[in-house]
Amino acid sequence: MIESPDQIKSQIKERFVKVALNPHSQQRHPTGPTSAKKLGYDPAVIDGLPAVVTESFAGVGNPLGLGELRAGDTVLDIGCGAGMDSILAARNIGPSGQVVGVDMTEEMAVKARQNAVAAGITNVAFHVADAGSLPMDDGTVDVVISNGVFNLCLEKPKVLAEVFRVLRPSGRVQMADILLDDVVTEREIEKKGSWSD
């Protein structure tokens, strides 16, 4: 059965609402602080965060490890989830910088706001928004970070156009993601499950 774009989007939202509201329930993918440490985050940094900040982490890598953020940077976190990467970025850029996190689910955005308060971070704002329609002005972002989101975007060219619209000419993208290699067989793809898995 071929799923419609709306069905796929609904399934993706459902999956991440579950991670937000029930972080300790069984998930189809690795989540939480143990996963973050396996993906290259400094264990001391992860352990130093309040548990609520890391419990709903659902990333696939460490985009913050791909380049240093500078004091005063404006950072956009696309698909921010519960806000762990946004919070770490906000710490790195200091009070003169600003992080904006966007997520497609209200539940994750609410949790991210609560997590920022729990972590004592004030230079971050979280919004419910689609990656294909970012709530930022043209040329205002120094660094776009994203962790396991582009693979879930149905209209990748539209999302990339938005990323390049909001980036300053000297800006950059730091992303961790997954992809399907050409050597994967149809049978292996079927075993992986639906788009949102």
HUFENQUI-V847351 format. One record per pair of residues at least 24 apart in sequence whose C-alpha atoms are under 7 Angstrom apart, sorted by the first residue. I is the first residue (numbers start at 1). GAP is how many residues later the second one is. If there is no record, write none. Layout:
BEGIN
[[I;GAP] [I;GAP]]
END
This chain:
BEGIN
[[8;187] [8;188] [11;185] [12;184] [13;92] [17;88] [17;90] [17;91] [19;37] [20;36] [20;62] [20;87] [20;88] [20;91] [23;32] [23;33] [28;169] [30;28] [31;25] [31;26] [31;27] [32;24] [32;25] [32;26] [33;24] [49;70] [50;68] [50;69] [52;63] [53;29] [53;31] [53;62] [54;30] [56;26] [57;25] [57;27] [59;88] [59;89] [60;87] [60;88] [60;116] [60;117] [61;86] [61;115] [61;116] [62;114] [63;82] [63;83] [63;84] [63;111] [63;112] [63;113] [64;110] [66;108] [69;24] [71;25] [71;26] [72;24] [72;25] [73;24] [73;25] [73;69] [74;24] [74;25] [74;67] [74;68] [74;69] [75;24] [75;25] [75;66] [75;67] [75;68] [75;69] [76;24] [76;25] [76;65] [76;67] [76;68] [76;69] [77;24] [77;25] [77;67] [77;68] [77;69] [78;24] [78;25] [78;53] [78;67] [78;68] [79;24] [79;25] [79;67] [79;70] [81;27] [81;28] [81;31] [82;26] [82;27] [82;29] [82;30] [83;29] [83;32] [87;29] [87;34] [90;33] [90;34] [95;28] [97;26] [98;25] [98;26] [99;24] [99;25] [99;26] [100;24] [100;25] [100;26] [101;24] [101;25] [101;26] [102;24] [102;25] [102;26] [102;27] [103;24] [103;25] [103;26] [103;27] [104;24] [104;25] [104;26] [131;28] [132;26] [132;27] [132;30] [133;29] [134;28] [136;30] [137;29] [138;27] [138;28] [138;29] [139;26] [139;27] [139;28] [139;29] [139;30] [140;26] [140;27] [140;28] [141;25] [141;26] [141;27] [141;30] [142;25] [142;26] [142;29] [142;30] [143;28] [143;29] [143;30] [144;28] [144;29] [144;30] [145;28] [145;29] [145;30] [146;28] [146;29] [146;30] [147;28] [147;29] [147;30] [148;28] [148;29] [148;30] [149;28] [150;27] [151;26] [151;27] [151;28] [152;44]]
END
